[in-house]
Amino acid sequence: MALIVALFSTTTSYSGTDVALFSTATTNIGTHVALFLTTTTNIGTDVALFSTTTSNIGTDVALFSTTTSSIGTDCGSDLNNYQQ
């Protein structure tokens, strides 16, 4: 997949070896942009499934950098231009 850009809210956290699995119920994967819900947390080995209210996701699975965490609004740079 192309460059994945993650837009994290300031209350979204992410650490460890977590893998964010995008629910097949969500929509608009084409942009490869993940909009995280403000209540979404993903710590340690937990797996976060995004609800149908999350936009711009879809059926793809994205592996996020373990160093990615909430940094303001745009954490895209933390993904180190991850490509599949």
C-alpha positions, 0 to 999 in steps of 0.5 A, spaced: 500 500 500 502 507 499 504 511 504 500 511 510 498 517 514 495 517 521 492 523 524 492 521 531 488 525 536 491 528 542 488 523 547 490 517 542 496 513 545 500 507 542 506 503 544 509 497 544 508 492 539 501 493 537 498 492 531 492 497 529 487 493 525 482 496 521 475 494 521 472 491 515 465 495 517 469 502 516 469 506 509 473 509 504 480 506 505 482 509 498 486 515 501 490 510 506 488 515 512 486 513 519 482 517 523 483 515 530 477 516 535 479 520 541 477 514 546 482 509 542 488 507 546 493 501 544 498 499 549 502 493 550 500 488 546 493 490 545 489 490 539 485 496 537 479 495 532 476 501 529 468 502 530 464 504 524 464 511 526 471 512 524 472 515 517 477 514 511 479 507 513 476 500 510 478 493 509 486 494 509 490 492 515 496 497 517 502 496 521 504 502 525 511 504 527 512 502 535 514 509 536 508 512 533 504 516 539 499 522 540 503 528 537 498 533 536 494 532 530 499 529 525 503 523 526 504 521 519 512 523 520 512 517 525 510 512 520 517 513 517 513 512 510 511 505 511 510 502 505 507 495 503 
